Amino acid sequence: MYSKKQFAALEAMCRERAALARKEMEYSLMEYWRAEAAEWKQLRESFEPFLGKIANRSSDLARSNNG
């Protein structure tokens, strides 16, 4: 599974490619890379609640083992 940093790096790469496509007037390619960047951003942002759930389960497990 990717880390939050890896999602951010992939998003940034897609945005750079979109900017290059725009510069080269490849508008359909630019839109493709913008859409890809948006998907990576969405995955990065949805990854945070997942990490919170894992942390909560770990702390719940630790409490149940200690209690």
C-alpha angles and dihedrals in degrees: 000000000000122000123233089256091054091051089051092049092050090048091051092048091052091049090051091051090049090052091050092049090050091051090051091046092243093141098169089052090047091055090049093054092044089054091048090051091050090052093051090048091052091049091048091051094045090050092068097066089047090056090049091054091051091049092049092050091049093051091045090052092049091051093049091051093048096044 
